[in-house]
Amino acid sequence: MKWLIALVLVCPSVAAVAQTESKYEWSKVVSSTGFSSPQFVGPDKDIAWIDSAGYSIVDPATGVVKLSFPARGATGEIWMAKDKSLVRYGTRQGLATYDLKAAKVTFKDDWRGPAAFSADGKHIAVALSDRVLVANDKLESDWSIEGASRPEFTSDGQYLATYDNSKGELTVVSTETKKALVVVKTANPGPVWTDGDGVFVAEANTVWSVASGEAKKVLSHPEGRARVESVAGDYVLFSTQRGSEVWRLSDGAKAWANEVDASKGALLMSDGKTALYAGSFAVVCETDGGKVKDILGVSGTPTSCEVSPDARYGYVKMLAQSAQYLVLCDMNTRKTVGILPTRDERPVFLKGGKLAHFSGKGIEMVDLSTMKTEHTGPWGDSFLAASSDGRILAVAPRSGHDLYLVDSATMRPLSHGSLSGPMDLALDSDGRTVAVTDSGVVRILPADTLSDTVKSKGQSGYRKGIFFVSGAKLLALISSEGFVGQQRNVLAFMDTTSGVVEATQVPAEFLHASPDRTKVAVITGQSLSVFQVPNAKYLGAVGMGVYGLRDGAPMPSGRAIWFGGETRMGVARLEMPKPKE
């Protein structure tokens, strides 16, 4: 029997280092590390972006990487020929032409700087140190604009916009007459585009029509600090202090908004129905109502992930620009169902498609089918745990010394107890017993009284990541072993009736049990190991070298595990034969 592990990995080019033979098969890209300059390219209108490895060209419908190649020092735009024979892009080494069939790159050495291309490839503009050079598709110099930088063509190639930093002037030039259509004084130049007979430029939070040779204001965001990030057809993407908003030029009305940071974003439209927004998050959105359709990426640090008991939903918690978000996915379709701002240590799934988490306003219960908050509890940032049937929720606020058992349907407390310094907590399957790590000691408490019955024996220093396994008789946890200054965290098991703790020699930084509690996934910065419960039998491991693993989430069967890396997330398939007996 083969193990099937669906991974959220660090990098597609990393070869697996496992204790058994393994094979990676990429099925979908969910993210890229440090990507920038997303844009549609080529006849198939694929998405291209620059990441730490170079250029990636991705199918926007499936998220599958169709082509990737190294592009050292790449800057500006990328252009692909209609017959997909070559691509061109600017680099610090010169204008690069990459022959896709021969996998060979050549450089125009004297054209070093960001490049822009008209959609048909007939015009190329390169920002040199003292001017913008305009050339034809045969790489022959045609004309130049002195003192200019930041070249950008309109999609039809009829106009070229450049910016003079010393004068603070945005100039729009006709590529046919090579004469300036308009000069706009601005310190905050934005995108330039054509729409029908109109020519538009963006400046700070304002859109201007310049077709007549003078600038006329057609749309201005009411928030002074808002900024036009990009434009697609009739839609304009603004970044605001609250997040991102899309407005329509035709009637000056807001189309949709969300609380995802829009800085350095791009709104790109391939068919008039689907748009790509890329910033701190990259998601594919339906333009009608701004509903999240599917996730393509998250540019942030994954801090935890989890799968619901019925394997219907999963979340990845992300830290991006000092804000935390839950990216919620449908595990069957791998579609994103929503993105929630959160401040919780570890949100918990409940049966019936519910999620409990701390939003900053209180403990919220969210219906994942509608992404609507059903009700909110009065507690602040808390450790949370739930019984397997989802009826009982354990809440331990960080700021106090309280422990509550709560009816999840009403958020009304059922019982109350006291703690000293909670680190994590767990409920057994029927919600009758609570386990808490409290000031380094594990305490076992009956749900009706929440008073001590058993405490862990032996060395203190038990950390977060505790799970009941084998009913309520055994607790899996992380224990700190060794002397002060030489401690390490290892996997341990506690007998909940005697308090005896038996530590293994297995290093552990994160710990997850499958919802059926038959397997435990132990995660360190470099590896993930799976153990059978209750005999702690080793089942297999995957090593990731120097790339740090952050957290994991086993599926109910224990055969599939998500886990996230520090800098990159993706979806892959790893087939790993079961180790011999």
C-alpha positions as CSV (number, residue, x, y, z in Angstrom):
1,M,0.0,0.0,0.0
2,K,1.3,3.4,-0.9
3,W,1.1,6.5,1.1
4,L,-0.4,9.5,-0.6
5,I,0.6,12.7,1.0
6,A,-0.7,16.0,-0.4
7,L,1.9,18.5,0.6
8,V,2.1,22.3,0.9
9,L,5.7,22.4,-0.1
10,V,8.6,24.9,-0.1
11,C,9.9,24.7,-3.7
12,P,9.0,22.6,-6.7
13,S,12.7,22.1,-7.7
14,V,13.6,20.6,-4.3
15,A,14.2,16.9,-4.5
16,A,12.7,14.9,-1.7
17,V,15.1,13.3,0.8
18,A,13.1,10.5,2.4
19,Q,13.7,7.2,4.1
20,T,12.0,5.4,1.2
21,E,11.8,6.1,-2.5
22,S,9.6,9.0,-3.4
23,K,8.3,10.9,-6.4
24,Y,6.9,14.4,-6.7
25,E,4.2,15.1,-9.1
26,W,3.0,18.7,-9.3
27,S,-0.7,19.1,-9.6
28,K,-1.2,22.8,-8.8
29,V,0.8,25.9,-7.7
30,V,-0.8,27.7,-4.8
31,S,1.9,30.2,-4.3
32,S,5.3,31.5,-5.3
33,T,8.0,33.0,-3.2
34,G,8.6,36.7,-3.6
35,F,6.8,37.0,-6.9
36,S,6.3,40.3,-8.6
37,S,5.1,41.8,-11.9
38,P,2.2,39.4,-12.6
39,Q,0.9,39.8,-16.2
40,F,-0.9,37.9,-18.9
41,V,1.4,36.8,-21.8
42,G,1.2,34.9,-25.0
43,P,-1.7,33.6,-27.1
44,D,-3.1,31.5,-24.3
45,K,-3.1,34.5,-21.9
46,D,-1.1,32.6,-19.4
47,I,0.1,34.4,-16.2
48,A,3.8,35.3,-16.0
49,W,5.6,36.5,-12.9
50,I,9.1,36.9,-11.5
51,D,10.1,34.9,-8.5
52,S,13.3,34.1,-6.7
53,A,14.2,31.4,-9.3
54,G,13.3,33.5,-12.4
55,Y,10.2,33.6,-14.6
56,S,7.3,31.3,-14.2
57,I,4.5,31.0,-16.8
58,V,1.3,29.6,-15.3
59,D,-2.0,28.4,-16.6
60,P,-4.5,30.8,-14.9
61,A,-7.3,28.2,-15.0
62,T,-5.5,25.4,-13.2
63,G,-2.5,27.1,-11.6
64,V,-0.2,24.6,-13.2
65,V,3.3,25.9,-14.1
66,K,3.7,25.4,-17.9
67,L,7.1,26.9,-18.2
68,S,9.8,28.2,-15.9
69,F,13.3,29.4,-16.7
70,P,16.1,31.3,-14.9
71,A,16.1,35.0,-15.5
72,R,18.9,36.5,-13.6
73,G,18.4,40.2,-12.8
74,A,15.0,40.3,-14.6
75,T,13.2,43.7,-14.4
76,G,10.1,45.1,-16.0
77,E,7.8,43.3,-18.3
78,I,8.0,40.0,-20.2
79,W,6.6,39.5,-23.8
80,M,5.9,36.2,-25.6
81,A,5.6,35.7,-29.3
82,K,2.3,34.5,-30.7
83,D,3.8,31.3,-31.9
84,K,5.3,30.8,-28.4
85,S,8.8,30.5,-29.9
86,L,10.5,33.1,-27.8
87,V,10.1,35.5,-24.9
88,R,11.8,38.9,-24.3
89,Y,12.4,40.7,-21.0
90,G,14.6,43.4,-19.6
91,T,17.5,42.5,-17.3
92,R,20.5,44.3,-15.7
93,Q,22.6,42.4,-18.3
94,G,20.7,43.8,-21.2
95,L,17.5,43.0,-23.1
96,A,17.1,39.3,-23.1
97,T,15.7,37.1,-25.9
98,Y,15.0,33.5,-24.7
99,D,14.5,30.9,-27.4
100,L,12.0,28.5,-25.8
101,K,12.7,25.6,-28.2
102,A,16.5,25.8,-27.8
103,A,16.4,26.9,-24.2
104,K,19.0,29.5,-25.1
105,V,19.1,33.2,-24.1
106,T,20.9,36.0,-25.8
107,F,21.4,39.6,-24.6
108,K,21.4,43.0,-26.2
109,D,24.3,44.1,-23.9
110,D,24.0,47.9,-24.4
111,W,20.2,47.9,-23.5
112,R,20.4,47.4,-19.7
113,G,17.3,48.3,-17.8
114,P,13.6,47.6,-17.3
115,A,11.8,47.0,-20.6
116,A,8.2,47.5,-21.8
117,F,6.6,45.9,-24.9
118,S,3.5,46.6,-27.0
119,A,1.2,43.6,-27.2
120,D,2.1,42.8,-30.8
121,G,5.8,43.1,-30.0
122,K,6.4,45.7,-32.7
123,H,7.6,48.3,-30.1
124,I,10.1,47.8,-27.4
125,A,11.0,50.5,-24.8
126,V,14.1,50.2,-22.6
127,A,14.7,52.5,-19.6
128,L,18.4,53.3,-19.9
129,S,20.2,55.5,-17.3
130,D,19.5,58.8,-19.1
131,R,16.7,58.1,-21.5
132,V,14.0,55.7,-22.7
133,L,15.1,54.0,-25.9
134,V,12.3,52.8,-28.3
135,A,13.1,50.0,-30.8
136,N,11.3,47.8,-33.3
137,D,10.8,44.0,-33.1
138,K,14.1,43.5,-35.0
139,L,15.9,45.2,-32.1
140,E,16.8,48.2,-34.2
141,S,16.8,51.6,-32.4
142,D,14.1,53.9,-33.6
143,W,13.9,57.0,-31.3
144,S,14.3,58.0,-27.7
145,I,13.0,60.3,-25.0
146,E,15.7,62.1,-23.1
147,G,15.6,62.2,-19.2
148,A,12.7,59.7,-19.1
149,S,12.2,56.5,-17.2
150,R,9.4,54.0,-16.3
151,P,8.2,53.1,-19.9
152,E,4.7,51.7,-20.3
153,F,2.8,51.0,-23.5
154,T,-1.0,51.0,-23.7
155,S,-2.3,47.5,-24.6
156,D,-2.9,48.5,-28.3
157,G,0.6,49.9,-28.6
158,Q,-0.6,53.3,-29.8
159,Y,0.8,55.2,-26.9
160,L,3.9,55.1,-24.7
161,A,4.0,56.7,-21.3
162,T,7.3,57.7,-19.6
163,Y,8.1,59.6,-16.4
164,D,10.7,62.3,-15.8
165,N,11.8,62.1,-12.1
166,S,13.6,65.5,-12.1
167,K,10.6,67.4,-13.5
168,G,7.8,65.3,-12.0
169,E,6.2,64.9,-15.4
170,L,4.3,62.0,-16.9
171,T,4.4,62.2,-20.7
172,V,2.1,60.3,-23.0
173,V,3.6,59.9,-26.6
174,S,1.9,58.6,-29.8
175,T,4.0,55.8,-31.1
176,E,2.8,56.7,-34.6
177,T,3.7,60.4,-34.7
178,K,6.3,60.2,-31.9
179,K,4.9,63.4,-30.5
180,A,3.6,64.0,-27.0
181,L,-0.1,63.8,-26.6
182,V,-0.2,65.3,-23.0
183,V,2.2,66.1,-20.1
184,V,0.8,65.6,-16.6
185,K,2.5,67.1,-13.6
186,T,2.5,64.5,-10.8
187,A,4.6,63.1,-8.1
188,N,2.7,59.8,-8.1
189,P,2.3,58.4,-11.6
190,G,0.1,55.4,-12.2
191,P,-0.8,53.2,-15.1
192,V,-1.7,54.4,-18.6
193,W,-4.2,52.7,-20.8
194,T,-6.7,53.0,-23.7
195,D,-10.3,52.0,-23.8
196,G,-12.2,52.4,-27.1
197,D,-11.4,56.0,-28.2
198,G,-10.3,57.1,-24.8
199,V,-6.8,57.4,-23.4
200,F,-6.5,57.5,-19.6
201,V,-3.7,58.0,-17.0
202,A,-3.8,57.4,-13.3
203,E,-2.2,59.8,-10.8
204,A,-2.3,58.9,-7.0
205,N,-6.1,58.4,-6.3
206,T,-7.3,59.9,-9.5
207,V,-8.0,58.8,-13.1
208,W,-7.7,61.3,-15.9
209,S,-8.9,61.2,-19.5
210,V,-6.2,62.7,-21.9
211,A,-7.5,61.8,-25.3
212,S,-8.2,65.4,-26.2
213,G,-4.7,66.5,-25.4
214,E,-5.6,67.8,-21.9
215,A,-6.2,66.0,-18.7
216,K,-9.8,65.8,-17.5
217,K,-10.7,64.1,-14.2
218,V,-13.1,61.1,-14.7
219,L,-12.8,59.2,-11.3
220,S,-11.3,60.1,-8.0
221,H,-11.4,57.9,-4.9
222,P,-12.9,59.7,-1.9
223,E,-10.1,58.5,0.4
224,G,-7.1,60.8,-0.1
225,R,-4.5,58.1,0.6
226,A,-6.0,55.6,-1.8
227,R,-3.9,54.8,-4.9
228,V,-4.6,53.5,-8.3
229,E,-2.7,50.2,-8.7
230,S,-3.9,48.9,-12.0
231,V,-6.7,48.9,-14.6
232,A,-8.5,46.2,-16.6
233,G,-11.2,47.3,-19.0
234,D,-13.8,49.3,-17.1
235,Y,-12.4,48.2,-13.7
236,V,-9.9,50.2,-11.6
237,L,-8.1,48.7,-8.6
238,F,-7.4,51.0,-5.7
239,S,-5.3,50.2,-2.7
240,T,-6.7,51.8,0.5
241,Q,-5.9,51.8,4.2
242,R,-8.7,49.2,4.6
243,G,-7.6,46.8,1.8
244,S,-8.4,46.8,-1.9
245,E,-11.4,48.2,-3.8
246,V,-12.4,47.9,-7.5
247,W,-14.4,50.8,-9.0
248,R,-16.0,51.1,-12.5
249,L,-15.0,54.0,-14.8
250,S,-18.3,53.9,-16.7
251,D,-20.5,55.0,-13.8
252,G,-17.9,55.9,-11.1
253,A,-19.4,53.3,-8.7
254,K,-17.6,50.8,-6.4
255,A,-17.9,47.3,-7.8
256,W,-16.5,45.3,-4.8
257,A,-14.0,45.5,-2.0
258,N,-12.1,43.1,0.3
259,E,-9.7,43.3,3.2
260,V,-6.7,42.0,1.4
261,D,-3.8,44.3,1.1
262,A,-3.5,45.7,-2.4
263,S,0.0,47.2,-2.2
264,K,2.0,46.5,-5.3
265,G,-1.0,44.8,-6.8
266,A,-2.2,44.2,-10.3
267,L,-5.7,43.7,-11.7
268,L,-5.5,41.7,-14.9
269,M,-8.4,40.6,-17.0
270,S,-8.2,37.7,-19.6
271,D,-11.8,37.2,-20.7
272,G,-13.8,40.0,-19.1
273,K,-15.1,37.7,-16.4
274,T,-12.0,36.7,-14.5
275,A,-9.4,39.0,-12.9
276,L,-6.1,38.3,-11.2
277,Y,-5.3,40.4,-8.2
278,A,-1.7,40.1,-6.9
279,G,-0.3,41.8,-3.9
280,S,0.5,40.5,-0.4
281,F,-2.1,37.9,-1.6
282,A,-2.7,36.7,-5.1
283,V,-6.2,35.4,-5.8
284,V,-8.3,34.8,-8.8
285,C,-11.5,36.7,-8.4
286,E,-14.8,36.8,-10.2
287,T,-15.3,40.4,-11.2
288,D,-19.1,40.2,-10.6
289,G,-19.3,40.9,-6.9
290,G,-15.6,40.3,-6.2
291,K,-16.2,36.8,-5.0
292,V,-13.0,34.8,-4.5
293,K,-13.0,32.0,-7.1
294,D,-9.7,30.2,-6.6
295,I,-6.4,30.8,-4.9
296,L,-3.2,31.2,-6.9
297,G,-0.9,32.3,-4.2
298,V,-0.1,33.8,-0.9
299,S,3.0,35.9,-0.5
300,G,3.5,35.8,3.3
301,T,4.7,33.4,6.0
302,P,2.5,30.4,6.7
303,T,2.2,29.9,10.4
304,S,-0.2,27.0,10.7
305,C,-2.7,24.9,8.8
306,E,-5.5,22.5,9.6
307,V,-8.1,20.2,7.9
308,S,-11.7,19.9,9.1
309,P,-12.7,16.5,10.7
310,D,-14.8,15.7,7.6
311,A,-11.9,16.7,5.3
312,R,-14.2,19.1,3.5
313,Y,-12.3,22.3,4.4
314,G,-8.8,23.4,5.1
315,Y,-7.1,26.6,6.2
316,V,-3.7,28.0,6.0
317,K,-3.0,30.8,8.4
318,M,-0.7,33.5,6.9
319,L,1.3,36.3,8.3
320,A,1.6,39.1,5.8
321,Q,2.7,42.7,6.6
322,S,2.1,42.2,10.3
323,A,-1.5,41.1,9.7
324,Q,-2.8,37.5,10.0
325,Y,-5.2,35.9,7.5
326,L,-7.0,32.6,7.2
327,V,-7.0,31.3,3.6
328,L,-9.9,28.8,3.6
329,C,-10.0,26.2,0.9
330,D,-12.4,23.5,-0.3
331,M,-10.2,20.3,0.0
332,N,-11.9,18.5,-2.8
333,T,-11.9,21.2,-5.5
334,R,-8.9,23.1,-4.0
335,K,-10.9,26.3,-4.5
336,T,-10.7,29.1,-2.0
337,V,-13.9,29.7,-0.2
338,G,-12.8,32.9,1.5
339,I,-10.1,34.9,3.3
340,L,-10.7,36.0,6.9
341,P,-8.6,38.4,9.0
342,T,-7.7,36.5,12.2
343,R,-5.7,36.8,15.4
344,D,-6.1,33.3,16.7
345,E,-3.3,30.9,17.9
346,R,-5.1,27.9,16.3
347,P,-8.6,28.2,14.9
348,V,-10.6,25.0,15.1
349,F,-13.0,23.4,12.7
350,L,-16.4,22.0,14.0
351,K,-18.7,19.6,12.3
352,G,-21.3,21.0,9.9
353,G,-18.9,23.3,8.1
354,K,-18.2,25.7,11.0
355,L,-15.1,27.4,12.1
356,A,-14.3,29.0,15.5
357,H,-11.6,31.7,15.6
358,F,-10.7,35.0,17.2
359,S,-11.2,37.9,14.7
360,G,-10.2,40.7,17.0
361,K,-13.8,41.4,18.0
362,G,-14.3,38.1,19.9
363,I,-14.5,34.4,19.3
364,E,-16.5,34.1,16.1
365,M,-18.4,31.1,14.8
366,V,-18.3,31.2,11.0
367,D,-20.5,29.2,8.5
368,L,-18.0,28.3,5.8
369,S,-20.7,27.6,3.2
370,T,-21.7,31.3,3.3
371,M,-18.6,32.8,5.0
372,K,-21.0,34.6,7.4
373,T,-20.5,35.0,11.1
374,E,-23.3,33.3,13.0
375,H,-22.5,34.5,16.5
376,T,-19.6,35.9,18.5
377,G,-18.5,35.1,22.1
378,P,-17.3,37.7,24.6
379,W,-13.7,36.3,24.9
380,G,-10.6,37.8,23.5
381,D,-7.5,36.1,22.0
382,S,-7.8,32.5,23.3
383,F,-6.6,29.0,22.9
384,L,-9.4,26.9,21.5
385,A,-10.3,23.2,21.3
386,A,-13.4,21.3,20.3
387,S,-15.0,17.9,20.9
388,S,-15.1,15.6,17.9
389,D,-18.9,16.2,17.5
390,G,-18.4,19.9,17.6
391,R,-20.9,20.5,20.3
392,I,-18.4,21.6,23.0
393,L,-15.8,24.3,22.6
394,A,-13.0,24.8,25.2
395,V,-11.8,28.4,25.5
396,A,-8.7,29.6,27.5
397,P,-8.2,33.4,27.0
398,R,-4.6,34.4,26.9
399,S,-5.0,37.5,28.9
400,G,-6.5,35.9,32.0
401,H,-6.5,32.7,34.1
402,D,-9.9,31.3,33.0
403,L,-11.0,28.2,31.3
404,Y,-14.5,27.8,29.9
405,L,-16.4,25.0,28.3
406,V,-18.9,26.4,25.9
407,D,-22.0,25.3,24.0
408,S,-20.8,26.0,20.4
409,A,-24.4,26.5,19.2
410,T,-25.1,29.4,21.5
411,M,-21.6,30.4,22.9
412,R,-23.0,30.0,26.4
413,P,-20.6,28.8,29.1
414,L,-21.3,25.3,30.5
415,S,-18.5,25.3,33.2
416,H,-15.7,27.5,34.4
417,G,-12.2,26.8,35.9
418,S,-9.0,28.6,36.6
419,L,-5.5,28.3,35.1
420,S,-2.1,29.8,35.7
421,G,-0.4,30.1,32.4
422,P,-2.1,28.2,29.5
423,M,-0.1,27.2,26.5
424,D,-2.5,24.9,24.7
425,L,-5.5,22.7,25.4
426,A,-7.4,19.6,24.1
427,L,-10.8,18.0,24.5
428,D,-11.3,14.2,24.3
429,S,-13.7,12.9,21.6
430,D,-16.9,13.2,23.7
431,G,-16.0,16.4,25.4
432,R,-15.9,14.9,28.9
433,T,-12.2,15.5,29.6
434,V,-10.0,18.5,29.1
435,A,-6.2,18.5,28.9
436,V,-4.3,21.8,29.3
437,T,-0.6,22.7,29.3
438,D,-0.5,25.1,32.2
439,S,2.8,26.7,33.3
440,G,4.7,23.8,31.8
441,V,2.6,21.1,33.5
442,V,-0.1,19.0,31.8
443,R,-3.3,18.9,33.8
444,I,-6.2,16.5,33.1
445,L,-9.6,18.0,34.1
446,P,-13.2,16.5,34.0
447,A,-15.5,18.7,32.0
448,D,-18.2,19.1,34.6
449,T,-15.9,20.5,37.4
450,L,-12.8,21.6,35.6
451,S,-10.8,20.7,38.7
452,D,-7.5,18.8,38.8
453,T,-7.6,15.0,38.7
454,V,-4.2,14.1,37.3
455,K,-1.0,16.1,36.6
456,S,1.9,15.1,34.5
457,K,4.8,13.5,36.4
458,G,8.4,14.1,35.6
459,Q,10.1,17.1,34.1
460,S,8.0,20.2,33.2
461,G,8.3,22.1,30.0
462,Y,5.4,20.7,28.0
463,R,4.5,22.8,24.9
464,K,1.7,23.5,22.6
465,G,0.5,20.7,20.3
466,I,-1.4,18.3,22.6
467,F,-4.0,15.7,21.4
468,F,-6.0,12.9,22.9
469,V,-5.3,9.6,21.2
470,S,-6.7,6.1,21.9
471,G,-9.9,7.5,23.3
472,A,-9.1,9.5,26.4
473,K,-6.3,7.2,27.8
474,L,-3.3,8.7,26.1
475,L,-2.2,12.2,25.3
476,A,0.3,13.1,22.6
477,L,2.4,16.2,23.4
478,I,5.7,18.0,22.9
479,S,8.1,17.8,25.8
480,S,11.2,19.8,26.5
481,E,14.0,17.3,27.4
482,G,17.5,18.0,28.7
483,F,19.2,20.6,30.9
484,V,18.6,24.3,30.7
485,G,20.4,25.7,27.7
486,Q,20.6,22.2,26.1
487,Q,17.0,21.4,25.8
488,R,15.3,20.1,22.8
489,N,11.6,19.4,22.0
490,V,10.6,15.8,21.5
491,L,7.5,13.8,21.0
492,A,6.0,12.4,24.2
493,F,3.0,10.4,25.4
494,M,1.2,10.8,28.7
495,D,-1.0,8.2,30.4
496,T,-4.0,10.3,31.4
497,T,-4.9,8.1,34.4
498,S,-1.5,8.0,36.0
499,G,0.2,11.1,34.7
500,V,3.3,9.2,33.6
501,V,5.0,10.7,30.6
502,E,7.2,8.7,28.3
503,A,9.4,10.7,25.9
504,T,10.7,9.5,22.6
505,Q,14.0,10.4,20.9
506,V,12.1,12.0,18.0
507,P,12.7,15.8,17.7
508,A,9.4,17.8,17.4
509,E,8.6,21.5,16.8
510,F,5.0,21.0,15.6
511,L,2.7,18.1,16.4
512,H,-0.6,17.1,14.8
513,A,-2.8,14.1,15.2
514,S,-5.1,12.9,12.4
515,P,-8.8,13.5,13.4
516,D,-9.3,9.7,13.9
517,R,-6.4,9.9,16.3
518,T,-4.7,6.8,14.8
519,K,-1.6,8.7,13.5
520,V,0.6,11.5,14.7
521,A,2.6,13.8,12.4
522,V,5.8,15.2,14.0
523,I,7.3,18.2,12.3
524,T,10.7,19.8,12.7
525,G,12.3,22.5,10.6
526,Q,13.7,20.0,8.2
527,S,11.4,16.9,8.3
528,L,8.0,15.4,8.8
529,S,7.6,12.0,10.4
530,V,4.4,9.9,10.8
531,F,3.9,7.5,13.8
532,Q,1.2,5.0,14.5
533,V,-0.7,5.4,17.8
534,P,-0.8,4.1,20.5
535,N,2.4,2.1,20.0
536,A,4.4,5.0,18.5
537,K,5.4,2.8,15.6
538,Y,7.4,4.7,12.9
539,L,5.6,4.7,9.5
540,G,7.7,7.0,7.3
541,A,9.3,10.4,6.9
542,V,10.0,13.2,4.4
543,G,13.0,15.4,4.6
544,M,13.1,18.9,3.2
545,G,16.8,19.8,3.6
546,V,17.4,23.5,4.6
547,Y,13.9,24.6,3.8
548,G,12.0,25.2,7.0
549,L,8.7,23.4,7.6
550,R,6.2,25.4,9.6
551,D,3.2,23.3,10.4
552,G,1.1,20.3,9.3
553,A,-2.5,19.0,9.1
554,P,-3.2,15.3,8.6
555,M,-6.4,14.3,6.8
556,P,-8.9,12.0,8.7
557,S,-7.5,8.8,7.2
558,G,-4.0,9.7,8.1
559,R,-2.9,9.0,4.5
560,A,-2.7,12.6,3.5
561,I,-0.9,15.5,5.2
562,W,-0.7,19.2,4.4
563,F,2.3,21.0,5.5
564,G,3.7,24.5,4.9
565,G,7.2,25.9,4.4
566,E,8.6,29.2,5.6
567,T,8.7,30.9,2.2
568,R,6.8,29.1,-0.4
569,M,3.6,27.0,-0.6
570,G,2.3,24.7,-3.3
571,V,0.3,21.6,-3.8
572,A,2.1,18.4,-4.8
573,R,1.6,14.7,-4.7
574,L,4.2,12.4,-3.1
575,E,3.8,8.6,-3.4
576,M,5.8,6.9,-0.7
577,P,5.8,3.1,-0.3
578,K,4.9,1.9,3.2
579,P,8.0,0.9,5.1
580,K,8.6,-2.8,5.5
581,E,7.6,-4.4,8.7
